[in-house]
Amino acid sequence: MQLFSVKEAAERWGISDVWLRELCRKGRVAPCDKVGGMWLIYGNSVLLDPHERHEFKAHKAQRNIVAREKPRL
């Protein structure tokens, strides 16, 4: 699987790297991950339309809820 930096992916898609970072932050690029303060865009990533974005964020929120349910000591 290929991984691209924001700059490389922005050049491939013909958009600015600043705009691509904003799209990643808003959940409009899937899949992408933020690692160590840097966004990584997968080779098979796509820009989601507004309806898909909503479902994707809901799924991501569900994962975060499950992760937070660890017992506190």
C-alpha positions as CSV (number, residue, x, y, z in Angstrom):
1,M,0.0,0.0,0.0
2,Q,1.3,3.4,-0.9
3,L,1.4,6.3,1.6
4,F,1.6,9.9,0.5
5,S,2.4,13.1,2.4
6,V,-0.1,15.9,2.1
7,K,2.1,17.7,-0.4
8,E,2.4,14.7,-2.6
9,A,-1.3,13.9,-2.5
10,A,-2.2,17.5,-3.1
11,E,-0.1,17.6,-6.3
12,R,-1.7,14.3,-7.5
13,W,-5.2,15.7,-7.0
14,G,-4.4,19.3,-8.2
15,I,-5.3,21.1,-5.0
16,S,-3.3,23.0,-2.4
17,D,-1.7,21.2,0.5
18,V,-3.4,23.7,2.9
19,W,-6.8,22.8,1.5
20,L,-6.0,19.0,1.7
21,R,-5.0,19.3,5.4
22,E,-8.4,21.1,6.0
23,L,-10.3,18.3,4.2
24,C,-8.4,15.7,6.3
25,R,-9.2,17.5,9.5
26,K,-12.9,17.7,8.5
27,G,-13.0,14.0,7.7
28,R,-13.6,14.5,3.9
29,V,-10.7,12.3,2.9
30,A,-10.9,8.6,3.6
31,P,-8.8,6.8,4.6
32,C,-6.2,9.1,6.1
33,D,-4.4,9.2,9.4
34,K,-2.6,11.8,11.5
35,V,0.6,10.4,12.8
36,G,3.0,12.5,14.9
37,G,1.3,15.7,13.7
38,M,1.5,14.8,10.0
39,W,-1.3,13.6,7.8
40,L,-0.7,10.4,5.8
41,I,-2.9,9.9,2.8
42,Y,-3.3,6.3,1.5
43,G,-2.9,5.5,-2.2
44,N,-6.6,4.5,-2.4
45,S,-7.9,7.5,-0.6
46,V,-10.9,9.4,-2.0
47,L,-12.7,12.7,-1.3
48,L,-16.1,11.9,0.3
49,D,-19.3,13.7,-0.6
50,P,-21.1,15.4,2.3
51,H,-23.5,12.4,2.9
52,E,-20.6,9.9,3.1
53,R,-18.7,12.2,5.3
54,H,-21.4,12.2,7.9
55,E,-21.5,8.4,8.0
56,F,-17.7,8.3,8.2
57,K,-17.6,10.7,11.2
58,A,-20.3,8.8,12.9
59,H,-18.3,5.6,12.5
60,K,-15.1,7.3,13.8
61,A,-17.0,8.7,16.8
62,Q,-18.2,5.2,17.6
63,R,-14.6,3.9,17.6
64,N,-13.6,6.8,20.0
65,I,-16.4,6.0,22.4
66,V,-15.4,2.3,22.5
67,A,-11.8,3.3,23.1
68,R,-12.8,5.6,26.0
69,E,-14.7,2.9,27.8
70,K,-11.6,1.4,29.4
71,P,-11.8,1.1,33.2
72,R,-10.0,3.8,35.1
73,L,-7.7,2.8,37.9
